[in-house]
Amino acid sequence: MTEHSSPTPVLEALGVRRSFTEVRGELTVLRGVDLSVGSGDRVAIIGASGSGKTTLLQILGGLDQPTGGDVRVRGQSLFGLAEGERDQLRNRTLGFVYQFHHLLPEFTAIENVAMPLLIRRLSPIDARSQAAEVLGRVGLGERLDHKPSELSGGERQRAAVARALVTRPAVVLADEPTGNLDGATGERVFELMLELNRELATSLIVVTHDLRIARRMDRVMELIDGQLREVPGEQL
């Protein structure tokens, strides 16, 4: 746990199960996953390809429904809410960073980053001001009016990090956030996420196959046979 961690979880998975119906029958991916994350915690989730890491992350973020169990954000059940209420809770408390930036190509960097604030119905002037501030912090202060096609891969991913953090979320969920970048650029993006984690006490849950990233987190959890187990540091 980091020095600014809180004993009260900001995000909890409680017995999360997820199955899919296929032609050959039912495929169970998650078999009762439990996870508790405090304020400012940094947690890596590792596991073999196809083990269900992305499925788990989507459920933690309320983007996919579990077959059983629950996810609580600041003590509130994600799946006990109506869809609109769940969307509001997600927008207030969670940020997302993916392997591919998912910036909207027709909008500039500042427009992409301001969008979560506009969804909150912040005024366009305030939304742009806050977006510009965060973009400045990630080193894109001179690239505000550039569209994604005019940015490098590293710049696009930094803009995606800024978009995830502009609402000052309690938790950032990141799925292979450096997996599409070269080593040096990926290192800079990851350092940026750690820096903002320290400054804002935003919890990080990062799915990664890169053990160099995993070793720099507070805890490493491995998804094996549909369940999470903590990996001691000496085993990494």
C-alpha positions in Angstrom: 0.0 0.0 0.0 1.2 3.5 -0.8 1.8 6.2 1.8 -1.5 7.9 0.9 -3.5 4.6 0.8 -6.8 4.4 2.8 -8.0 1.3 4.6 -11.4 1.9 3.1 -11.6 0.4 -0.4 -12.4 2.6 -3.3 -13.1 -0.4 -5.4 -14.0 -4.0 -4.5 -14.7 -7.1 -6.5 -16.8 -9.6 -4.5 -17.0 -13.1 -5.8 -17.2 -12.0 -9.4 -18.0 -14.7 -11.9 -18.3 -14.5 -15.6 -19.4 -17.3 -18.0 -20.1 -17.2 -21.8 -22.4 -19.5 -23.7 -20.7 -21.1 -26.7 -21.7 -23.7 -29.3 -19.9 -26.4 -27.2 -21.4 -25.3 -24.0 -20.7 -22.8 -21.2 -17.3 -21.3 -20.9 -16.5 -20.0 -17.4 -13.7 -17.3 -17.4 -14.0 -15.9 -13.9 -14.7 -18.2 -10.9 -15.3 -16.0 -7.9 -12.8 -13.1 -8.1 -12.2 -11.1 -5.0 -10.1 -7.8 -5.0 -9.9 -4.8 -2.7 -8.2 -1.6 -3.8 -7.6 1.3 -1.5 -7.0 5.0 -2.3 -3.7 5.5 -4.1 -3.0 1.8 -4.5 -1.2 0.5 -7.5 -2.2 -3.0 -8.6 -0.9 -5.0 -11.6 -3.0 -7.9 -13.0 -1.0 -10.4 -15.0 -1.9 -13.8 -16.5 -1.7 -15.9 -19.6 -3.3 -14.7 -22.9 -7.0 -15.6 -22.8 -7.1 -15.9 -19.0 -9.8 -13.3 -18.7 -7.8 -10.2 -17.6 -9.6 -7.8 -20.0 -13.0 -9.3 -19.1 -12.2 -8.7 -15.4 -11.2 -5.1 -16.1 -14.3 -4.5 -18.1 -16.5 -5.8 -15.2 -14.5 -3.7 -12.7 -15.3 -0.7 -14.8 -19.0 -1.5 -15.2 -18.6 -2.1 -18.9 -19.6 -5.7 -18.8 -22.1 -7.5 -16.5 -20.8 -10.3 -14.3 -22.7 -13.6 -14.2 -22.5 -13.5 -10.4 -21.0 -11.5 -7.6 -20.7 -7.7 -7.5 -18.4 -4.7 -7.8 -18.5 -1.8 -5.4 -17.1 1.6 -6.0 -16.7 3.7 -2.8 -19.1 1.2 -1.2 -21.8 1.5 -3.8 -22.8 -1.5 -5.9 -22.2 -0.9 -9.6 -24.6 -3.6 -10.7 -27.3 -2.7 -8.2 -27.8 0.5 -10.1 -29.9 1.3 -13.2 -27.9 1.7 -16.3 -28.1 5.5 -16.3 -27.0 5.7 -12.7 -24.2 3.2 -13.3 -23.0 5.5 -16.2 -23.0 8.5 -13.9 -21.0 6.7 -11.2 -18.5 5.4 -13.8 -18.1 8.9 -15.2 -17.6 10.4 -11.7 -15.2 7.9 -10.3 -13.4 5.8 -13.0 -11.0 6.5 -15.8 -10.0 4.2 -18.6 -6.7 3.8 -20.6 -6.5 1.2 -23.3 -3.7 -0.3 -25.4 -5.0 1.7 -28.3 -5.8 5.3 -27.5 -9.4 5.3 -28.8 -9.3 9.1 -29.4 -12.0 10.3 -31.7 -10.2 11.2 -35.0 -12.4 14.1 -35.9 -11.7 16.0 -32.7 -8.6 17.8 -31.5 -6.6 16.7 -28.4 -8.3 19.3 -26.2 -11.7 18.4 -27.5 -11.1 14.7 -26.8 -9.9 15.4 -23.3 -12.7 17.8 -22.5 -15.4 15.3 -23.6 -15.8 13.5 -20.2 -16.3 16.9 -18.5 -18.9 17.9 -21.1 -20.7 14.7 -20.4 -20.8 15.9 -16.8 -22.4 19.0 -18.2 -19.5 21.3 -17.2 -19.6 24.5 -19.3 -17.5 24.3 -22.5 -15.2 27.1 -21.3 -14.4 25.3 -18.0 -14.1 21.9 -19.7 -11.6 23.3 -22.2 -9.7 25.1 -19.4 -9.3 21.9 -17.3 -8.5 19.8 -20.4 -5.7 22.3 -21.3 -4.3 22.1 -17.8 -4.1 18.3 -17.8 -2.7 18.2 -21.3 0.0 20.7 -20.2 0.9 18.3 -17.3 1.4 15.4 -19.7 3.6 17.5 -22.0 1.1 18.3 -24.7 0.5 22.0 -24.0 1.7 22.9 -27.4 -0.4 20.3 -29.2 -3.9 21.2 -27.9 -5.4 21.8 -31.4 -3.8 18.9 -33.1 -6.0 15.9 -34.2 -4.9 12.4 -33.4 -3.6 11.9 -36.9 -1.2 14.8 -36.3 0.2 13.3 -33.1 2.8 10.6 -32.6 1.9 7.3 -31.0 3.3 8.4 -27.7 1.5 11.7 -27.8 -1.8 10.0 -28.6 -1.4 7.7 -25.6 -0.5 10.7 -23.4 -3.6 12.4 -24.6 -5.6 9.2 -23.7 -4.0 9.3 -20.2 -5.0 13.0 -19.9 -8.6 12.1 -20.9 -8.7 9.4 -18.2 -7.4 11.7 -15.5 -9.2 15.0 -16.4 -12.2 14.1 -14.1 -9.8 13.3 -11.2 -11.2 9.7 -10.9 -10.8 7.6 -7.8 -9.5 4.7 -9.9 -7.9 4.4 -13.3 -8.3 1.1 -15.1 -5.6 0.5 -17.7 -5.5 -2.4 -20.2 -2.0 -2.9 -21.6 -1.5 1.0 -21.6 2.0 0.7 -23.1 1.6 -2.4 -25.2 1.3 -0.5 -28.5 4.4 1.7 -27.8 8.1 1.2 -28.2 10.1 0.6 -25.0 11.3 4.2 -24.4 7.9 5.8 -25.2 6.1 3.2 -23.1 8.4 3.9 -20.2 7.6 7.6 -20.4 3.8 7.0 -20.5 4.0 4.6 -17.5 6.2 7.1 -15.5 3.5 9.7 -16.2 0.8 7.5 -14.8 2.9 6.8 -11.7 3.6 10.5 -11.2 -0.1 11.4 -11.4 -1.0 8.5 -9.1 1.3 10.0 -6.5 0.1 13.6 -7.0 -3.7 12.8 -7.1 -3.9 9.6 -5.0 -5.6 8.0 -7.9 -5.6 4.3 -7.7 -4.2 2.3 -10.6 -5.3 -1.1 -11.8 -3.1 -2.1 -14.7 -3.5 -5.2 -16.8 -0.1 -5.9 -18.3 2.1 -8.7 -19.7 5.2 -6.6 -19.0 6.8 -7.8 -15.8 9.0 -4.7 -15.6 5.8 -2.7 -15.1 4.3 -5.2 -12.7 7.4 -5.1 -10.5 6.9 -1.4 -9.9 3.4 -1.7 -8.6 2.4 -2.1 -5.0 0.8 -5.5 -5.6 0.8 -8.0 -8.4 -2.2 -10.3 -8.8 -2.2 -13.2 -11.2 -5.3 -14.5 -12.9 -5.1 -18.3 -12.9 -8.1 -20.7 -13.6 -10.5 -17.8 -13.2 -9.3 -16.6 -9.8 -6.8 -14.0 -8.6 -3.9 -14.8 -6.4 -1.2 -12.4 -5.1 2.3 -13.0 -6.4 5.1 -12.4 -3.9 7.7 -10.0 -5.2 10.5 -12.5 -5.1 8.6 -14.6 -7.6 8.5 -11.9 -10.3 
